[in-house]
Amino acid sequence: PDAIAPFAVGLINLKQGDNETDKACEVLYQNLNASGIETLYHDTDERPGAKFTVMDLIGLPWQVIIGPRGLKEGSAEVKRRATGERHNVSLDKVGSFLGGTLR
């Protein structure tokens, strides 16, 4: 359940070490936390599948996925863990999208 999750959102960097994805993730991480949205940033060198598994095991209700393809479009993929529903959201709108669903 969302109420007992240790964080509201898991931020997943699909290409750790890439300057663009690292920068986008860091900025988004700071913005989400500044907005009061508790976020766990998974910034290790693990493969994407391992990162998704960790986020699922922790039980985080939302995942924000940042990768090179999405960055080319200026967007992030936002996934609701409970339903599997996915949304492509503009990077500058991720905080407001999540804020509207978490409150």
Stockholm file with secondary structure:
# STOCKHOLM 1.0

chainA/1-103         PDAIAPFAVGLINLKQGDNETDKACEVLYQNLNASGIETLYHDTDERPGAKFTVMDLIGLPWQVIIGPRGLKEGSAEVKRRATGERHNVSLDKVGSFLGGTLR
#=GR chainA/1-103 SS CGGGCSCSEEEEETTTTCHHHHHHHHHHHHHHHHTTCCEEEECSSSCHHHHHHHHHHHTCSEEEEECHHHHHHTEEEEEETTTCCEEEEEGGGHHHHHHHHHC
#=GC SS_cons         CGGGCSCSEEEEETTTTCHHHHHHHHHHHHHHHHTTCCEEEECSSSCHHHHHHHHHHHTCSEEEEECHHHHHHTEEEEEETTTCCEEEEEGGGHHHHHHHHHC
//
